[in-house]
C-alpha cells in the first residue's frame, strides 16, 4: 500500500556533501524542483583582487510535465538559501509553501 504524503519530505535523502557534487531533482503533485549548489558573485573582480563569491543552495521550481532543460526559463522561479544543512530544510519549507500556494 502506497502512502500519499501531503508535503515534500527529504530527510535522509539529501545532504551538503551530496550537493557539493551533484544536483538533487524531484517532483511533487504537478511541481518539479531542483536543488543545486550555486555561486553568487558578491563583488566583481578588480585588477588587484579576485571576485568575492558565496555558495548558496538554489531551489528552482517549474510546472510538470517537462524536465529542467526543456522548460522555458519564464516558467521557472527560484530562491537562494544558505549552503548549510539548515539551508536545505529552509529550501524544503519554501518548496512546500510554493506548492501549497500554487506558485509553480
Secondary structure, 3 states (H helix, E strand, C coil): CCCCCCCCCCCCCCCHHHHHHCCEEEEECCEEEEEEEEEEEEECCCCCCCCEEEEEEEEEEEECCCCCCCCCHHHCEEEEEECCHHHHHHHHHHHHHHHHHCCC
